[in-house]
Amino acid sequence: MSPLVKLFIDAILDENSNRTIDDVPKSLRAKVQAGLDEYYAEQAKNESAE
């Protein structure tokens, strides 16, 4: 994952940020969305394991 994609993912996940997927350039949106999907899948997996 490129540093720029990771930066966008971190900004979207940051509770103090108002960033959304709409703020991501269209050329990177699919990669950022895939990273977010992976993050949320991991979160769901961790919650179900508890």
N, C-alpha and C positions, 0 to 999 in steps of 0.2 A: 504494500500500500504506500502510495507516495506521501511525502510529508504534507503536501497541500491538501490532499484528500483527508488525511488524518486531522489537519487543522480545522477543516470545515466540520467534520464529525464532532470534534471536541467542542467547537463553538455552538453547534446545534444542541448538544447534550448539556451544555453549561446552563444551569438554572438562572444565572444572572445575565444571560444573553437573550436577546430577542431574535436570534438567527433562526431561520427555517430553511427547509429544502429549497424554497423559492429563491433564496439568496445565493444559491450555488449556481455557478455558470452551467449552462446546458451541457457543455462538453464534459463536465465532471459529475453531473447529477446522478447518472447511473452507478458510478463507482461509490459515490457518497451514500446513495440509498442502499447499496449492497452492504456497505460497512455498518450502516444503522440497523439493517435487518439482522446482520450477524450479532451486533451488540444486544439487540432486544431478544433474540433467540437465546443467547447465553444467559441473559437476565431471567427469562422464563424458566430455563433449565435449572438455574440455581434456586429459584423460588420453589419449584416443584420438588427439589431434592431436600428441602428443609422440612 
